[in-house]
Amino acid sequence: MKTFKKIFDLLSSRERRQVFYLLIMILFMALLDVIGVASIMPFIGVLTNPDLIENNIFINNLFNYSNIIGVKTKEEFLFALGILVFLLLVFSLAFKALLTYVQLRFVAMSQYGLSKRMMERYLNQPYSWFLNRHSADIGKTVLSEVRLIISKGLKPIMNIITNGTVAIALLLLLILNGPKFALIACSSLGLTYFF
């Protein structure tokens, strides 16, 4: 946690606001992933058992509302449901691509901003400070240290937050859908990774 706080302290106030917006985008992406996975389950259920259209209240209501757009038969409903699930998954993947672009851009701009701030501090030192230092070493130090902080600190933290949020959201979906199955699946995966 100390490392996270130190890296967060290195960011400017503008970059901190961008982190907040990134977190909102990450939460939205996790929600989209959960909706995408949750939409596949009813679709597969209806494909394997078309009688669910009449037996399941939610799917029956969806079928009745789909009559408004001209869906009359079960086959048309299955086709429309498949298109809806496909569009939802495509939108989820497109948003994930956008989030990846925004994260990479944020990391690159943070590296630029931190390098610029460090170089400004070096340049604002008194002249006597430069007499015992080589300017190439200062430039090399700024570039290598900032790149190290960003590539080994900020970028992995962003990946952990993104993947962790998605994993927690999907785990919650599994628990809501079937707690016993979720416990068995998580235990077996956890033991596999442990060993």
C-alpha positions as CSV (number, residue, x, y, z in Angstrom):
1,M,0.0,0.0,0.0
2,K,2.9,2.3,0.7
3,T,4.2,1.8,-2.9
4,F,0.8,2.6,-4.3
5,K,0.6,5.8,-2.2
6,K,4.1,6.9,-3.3
7,I,3.3,6.4,-6.9
8,F,0.0,8.2,-6.5
9,D,1.8,11.1,-4.8
10,L,4.1,11.4,-7.9
11,L,1.1,12.1,-10.1
12,S,-0.2,15.6,-10.7
13,S,-3.7,16.7,-9.7
14,R,-4.8,16.4,-13.3
15,E,-3.4,12.9,-13.5
16,R,-5.2,12.0,-10.2
17,R,-8.5,13.1,-11.7
18,Q,-7.8,10.9,-14.7
19,V,-7.2,8.0,-12.4
20,F,-10.6,8.6,-11.0
21,Y,-12.2,8.6,-14.4
22,L,-10.3,5.4,-15.3
23,L,-11.6,3.7,-12.2
24,I,-15.2,4.6,-13.3
25,M,-14.5,3.2,-16.8
26,I,-13.0,0.0,-15.2
27,L,-16.2,-0.5,-13.1
28,F,-18.4,0.0,-16.2
29,M,-16.3,-2.5,-18.1
30,A,-16.7,-5.0,-15.2
31,L,-20.4,-4.4,-15.3
32,L,-20.5,-5.0,-19.1
33,D,-18.5,-8.2,-18.7
34,V,-21.0,-9.4,-16.1
35,I,-24.0,-8.5,-18.3
36,G,-22.3,-10.2,-21.3
37,V,-21.7,-13.4,-19.3
38,A,-25.1,-13.3,-17.8
39,S,-26.8,-12.8,-21.2
40,I,-25.2,-15.9,-22.6
41,M,-26.7,-18.2,-20.0
42,P,-30.4,-17.5,-20.8
43,F,-29.6,-17.6,-24.6
44,I,-28.0,-21.1,-24.3
45,G,-30.9,-22.2,-22.0
46,V,-33.5,-21.1,-24.6
47,L,-31.5,-22.7,-27.4
48,T,-31.4,-26.0,-25.7
49,N,-34.9,-25.9,-24.4
50,P,-37.3,-23.6,-26.4
51,D,-40.1,-24.3,-24.0
52,L,-38.4,-21.9,-21.6
53,I,-40.0,-19.1,-23.7
54,E,-43.4,-20.1,-22.3
55,N,-42.2,-21.4,-18.9
56,N,-39.8,-18.7,-17.7
57,I,-41.5,-15.5,-16.7
58,F,-38.5,-13.2,-17.6
59,I,-38.0,-14.8,-21.0
60,N,-41.7,-14.9,-21.7
61,N,-42.0,-11.1,-20.9
62,L,-39.0,-10.5,-23.2
63,F,-40.8,-12.6,-25.9
64,N,-44.0,-10.6,-25.5
65,Y,-42.1,-7.2,-25.6
66,S,-40.3,-8.4,-28.7
67,N,-43.6,-8.6,-30.5
68,I,-43.5,-4.8,-30.7
69,I,-40.5,-5.0,-33.1
70,G,-42.1,-7.7,-35.2
71,V,-40.9,-10.9,-33.7
72,K,-43.8,-13.3,-33.9
73,T,-42.4,-16.9,-33.8
74,K,-40.0,-18.7,-31.4
75,E,-37.5,-19.1,-34.2
76,E,-37.5,-15.3,-34.8
77,F,-37.2,-14.7,-31.1
78,L,-34.2,-17.1,-30.9
79,F,-32.6,-15.3,-33.8
80,A,-33.3,-11.8,-32.3
81,L,-32.0,-13.0,-28.9
82,G,-28.8,-14.3,-30.6
83,I,-28.3,-11.0,-32.3
84,L,-28.8,-9.1,-29.0
85,V,-26.3,-11.3,-27.2
86,F,-23.8,-10.9,-30.1
87,L,-24.2,-7.1,-30.1
88,L,-23.8,-6.9,-26.4
89,L,-20.6,-8.9,-26.5
90,V,-19.2,-6.8,-29.4
91,F,-20.1,-3.6,-27.5
92,S,-18.3,-5.1,-24.4
93,L,-15.2,-5.9,-26.4
94,A,-15.2,-2.5,-28.1
95,F,-15.4,-0.8,-24.7
96,K,-12.6,-3.0,-23.4
97,A,-10.5,-1.9,-26.4
98,L,-11.3,1.7,-25.6
99,L,-10.4,1.2,-22.0
100,T,-7.1,-0.4,-22.9
101,Y,-6.3,2.5,-25.2
102,V,-7.1,5.0,-22.5
103,Q,-5.0,3.1,-19.9
104,L,-2.0,3.0,-22.3
105,R,-2.4,6.7,-23.1
106,F,-2.6,7.5,-19.5
107,V,0.5,5.6,-18.6
108,A,2.5,7.2,-21.5
109,M,1.3,10.7,-20.6
110,S,2.1,10.1,-16.9
111,Q,5.6,9.1,-17.9
112,Y,5.9,12.2,-20.0
113,G,4.5,14.4,-17.2
114,L,6.7,13.0,-14.5
115,S,9.8,13.3,-16.8
116,K,9.0,16.9,-17.5
117,R,8.4,17.7,-13.8
118,M,11.7,16.1,-12.8
119,M,13.7,17.8,-15.6
120,E,12.1,21.2,-14.5
121,R,13.3,20.6,-11.0
122,Y,16.8,19.8,-12.2
123,L,16.9,22.9,-14.4
124,N,15.7,25.1,-11.5
125,Q,18.7,24.2,-9.4
126,P,21.4,26.8,-8.8
127,Y,24.4,27.0,-11.2
128,S,26.8,25.6,-8.6
129,W,24.8,22.4,-8.4
130,F,25.6,21.7,-12.1
131,L,29.3,22.2,-11.7
132,N,29.9,18.7,-10.2
133,R,27.4,16.8,-12.4
134,H,27.4,15.8,-16.0
135,S,24.2,16.8,-18.0
136,A,24.1,13.5,-19.9
137,D,23.9,11.6,-16.6
138,I,21.1,13.8,-15.4
139,G,19.1,13.2,-18.6
140,K,19.8,9.5,-18.5
141,T,18.8,9.3,-14.8
142,V,15.5,11.1,-15.4
143,L,14.6,9.0,-18.4
144,S,15.6,5.6,-16.9
145,E,14.2,6.2,-13.5
146,V,10.8,7.5,-14.7
147,R,10.5,4.7,-17.2
148,L,11.2,2.2,-14.4
149,I,8.7,3.8,-12.0
150,I,6.0,3.7,-14.7
151,S,6.7,0.3,-16.3
152,K,7.3,-1.5,-13.0
153,G,4.9,0.5,-10.8
154,L,2.0,2.3,-12.4
155,K,1.3,0.0,-15.3
156,P,1.1,-3.2,-13.2
157,I,-1.1,-1.4,-10.6
158,M,-3.5,-0.4,-13.4
159,N,-3.5,-4.0,-14.7
160,I,-4.1,-5.4,-11.2
161,I,-7.0,-3.0,-10.6
162,T,-8.6,-3.8,-14.0
163,N,-8.3,-7.5,-13.9
164,G,-9.1,-7.7,-10.2
165,T,-12.3,-5.7,-10.7
166,V,-13.4,-8.0,-13.5
167,A,-12.6,-11.1,-11.6
168,I,-14.5,-9.9,-8.5
169,A,-17.5,-8.9,-10.6
170,L,-17.6,-12.3,-12.3
171,L,-17.1,-14.1,-9.0
172,L,-20.1,-12.2,-7.5
173,L,-22.1,-13.3,-10.6
174,L,-21.2,-16.9,-9.9
175,I,-22.1,-16.6,-6.3
176,L,-25.4,-15.1,-7.1
177,N,-26.1,-17.7,-9.7
178,G,-25.1,-20.7,-7.7
179,P,-23.2,-20.4,-4.4
180,K,-22.3,-24.0,-4.1
181,F,-20.9,-24.2,-7.6
182,A,-19.0,-21.0,-7.1
183,L,-17.4,-22.3,-3.9
184,I,-16.4,-25.5,-5.6
185,A,-15.0,-23.7,-8.7
186,C,-13.1,-21.1,-6.7
187,S,-11.7,-23.7,-4.3
188,S,-10.5,-26.0,-7.1
189,L,-8.9,-23.1,-9.0
190,G,-7.3,-21.7,-5.8
191,L,-5.8,-25.1,-4.9
192,T,-4.5,-25.5,-8.4
193,Y,-2.8,-22.1,-8.3
194,F,-1.5,-22.8,-4.8
195,F,0.1,-26.1,-5.8
